Amino acid sequence: MKKFILLVVAMTIIAMSGVAIAADTALVQVSATVTGTCKFNSGGTVTFALDPATGGNVAGTVVQPVFWCVKGSSYSITDDDGLHKSGTTHQVKHATLADTIPYSFTYTASGSGQGKTSPITLNIASQIVEADYVTASAGSYADTVTLTINP
């Protein structure tokens, strides 16, 4: 009986040591990719108060568009020159007449993002020169410019 117990103990030890020898490890590779993206937080407006009696070139009053880009992501901004463009000249159009008035529309078109929590102001500058509005018909003029941002 002692021999039988010793044999059972020996087999148990061998079986247990086989389990320990059978243990193994594996590596799991984890990766992540942040998509380079840019988004506008808000659009903007440009308004002009044109008074031929006062004259002079008139700078637009601008509410600036705001956007963000992924940190370190380069961006470029383009515009479509507006609904009433003539070639590449931006123009506002009279509400009921065919009259148009050209205006300048400039901004910094490229840069690098700092992340979603660091918004960027576009800084549009816009102007109408006196010679382009002093003989214009009275009334409201408008245009819509579409901005496109690409990371």
ABEGO torsion letter per residue (X at the ends): XAAAAAAAAAAAAAAAAAAAAABBBBBBBBBBBBBBBBBBABBBBBBBBBBAAAEEBBBBBBBBBBBBBBBGBBBBBBBAGEAABBEABBBBBBAABABBBBBBBBBBABEBBAEAABBBBAGBBBBBBAAAAAABBBEBBBBBBBBBBBX
